[in-house]
């Protein structure tokens, strides 16, 4: 599920992934990769960070795993 909102000049977004039943191996692999990419982007999100650099922190990791 993906949801978003705006307030003045703030744009919020949230995504929630829920499994019904038992996930297959491929799903778990991709889920773990996305979680790691998210962690890398979070670590790059420091005061003064350029948004493209934050994006690249996650994107380059996913590309290195074959998911460009």
Contact map, one row per residue, 1 for C-alpha under 8 A:
11100000000000111000000000000000000000000000000000000000000000000000
11110000000011110000000000000000000000000000000000000000000000000000
11111000000011100000000000000000000000000000000000000000000000000000
01111100001111000000000000000000000000000000000000000000000000000000
00111110001110000000000000000000000000000000000000000000000000000000
00011111111100000000000000000000000000000000000000000000000000000000
00001111111000000000000000000000000000000000000000000000000000000000
00000111110000000000000000000000000000000000000000000000000000000000
00000111111000000000000000000000000000000000000000000000000000000000
00000111111100000000000000000000000000000000000000000000000000000000
00011110111110000000000000000000000000000000000000000000000000000000
00011100011111000000000000000000000000000000000000000000000000000000
01111000001111100000000000000000000000000000000000000000000000000000
01110000000111110000000000000000000000000000000000000000000000000000
11100000000011111000000000000000000000000000000000000000000000000000
11000000000001111100000000000000000000000000000000000000000000000000
10000000000000111110000000000000000000000000000000000000000000000000
00000000000000011111000000000000000000000000000000000000000000000000
00000000000000001111111000000000000000000000000000000000000000000000
00000000000000000111111000000000000000000000000000000000000000000000
00000000000000000011111000000000000000000000000000000000000000000000
00000000000000000011111100000000000000000000000000000000000000000000
00000000000000000011111110110000000000000000000000000000000000000000
00000000000000000000011111110000000000000000000000000000000000000000
00000000000000000000001111111000000000000000000000000000000000000000
00000000000000000000000111111100000000000000000000000000000000000000
00000000000000000000001111111110000000000000000000000000000000000000
00000000000000000000001111111111000000000000000000000000000000000000
00000000000000000000000011111111100000000000000000000000000000000000
00000000000000000000000001111111110000000000000000000000000000000000
00000000000000000000000000111111111000000000000000000000000000000000
00000000000000000000000000011111111100000000000000000000000000000000
00000000000000000000000000001111111110000000000000000000000001000000
00000000000000000000000000000111111111000000000000000000000001000000
00000000000000000000000000000011111111100000000000000000000000000000
00000000000000000000000000000001111111110000000000000000010000000000
00000000000000000000000000000000111111111000000000000000111011000000
00000000000000000000000000000000011111111100000000000000010000000000
00000000000000000000000000000000001111111110000000000000010000000000
00000000000000000000000000000000000111111111000000000000110000000000
00000000000000000000000000000000000011111111100000000111110000000000
00000000000000000000000000000000000001111111100000000100000000000000
00000000000000000000000000000000000000111111110000000000000000000000
00000000000000000000000000000000000000011111110010001100100000000000
00000000000000000000000000000000000000001111111010000100000000000000
00000000000000000000000000000000000000000011111110000000000000000000
00000000000000000000000000000000000000000000111110000000000000000000
00000000000000000000000000000000000000000000011111000000000000000000
00000000000000000000000000000000000000000001111111101100000000000000
00000000000000000000000000000000000000000000000111111100000000000000
00000000000000000000000000000000000000000000000011111110000000000000
00000000000000000000000000000000000000000000000001111111000000000000
00000000000000000000000000000000000000000001000011111111100000000000
00000000000000000000000000000000000000001101100011111111110000000000
00000000000000000000000000000000000000001000000000111111111000000000
00000000000000000000000000000000000000001000000000011111111100000000
00000000000000000000000000000000000010011001000000001111111110000000
00000000000000000000000000000000000111111000000000000111111111000000
00000000000000000000000000000000000010000000000000000011111111100001
00000000000000000000000000000000000000000000000000000001111111110001
00000000000000000000000000000000000010000000000000000000111111111000
00000000000000000000000000000000110010000000000000000000011111111111
00000000000000000000000000000000000000000000000000000000001111111111
00000000000000000000000000000000000000000000000000000000000111111111
00000000000000000000000000000000000000000000000000000000000011111110
00000000000000000000000000000000000000000000000000000000000001111111
00000000000000000000000000000000000000000000000000000000000001111111
00000000000000000000000000000000000000000000000000000000001101110111
